[in-house]
């Protein structure tokens, strides 16, 4: 069991599992990049 909940084998057998997996990964990367951008904006505001 992962922090995302139970894993069902049916999810791996679906026709779109690669697209679903890649989409989830891209969404996590976008979230991480947004956090970094917000932190950089915070640091720039502190400098001025």
HELIX and SHEET records of a PDB file:
HELIX    1   1 UNK A    9  UNK A   13  1                                   5    
HELIX    2   2 UNK A   17  UNK A   47  1                                  31    
END                                                                             
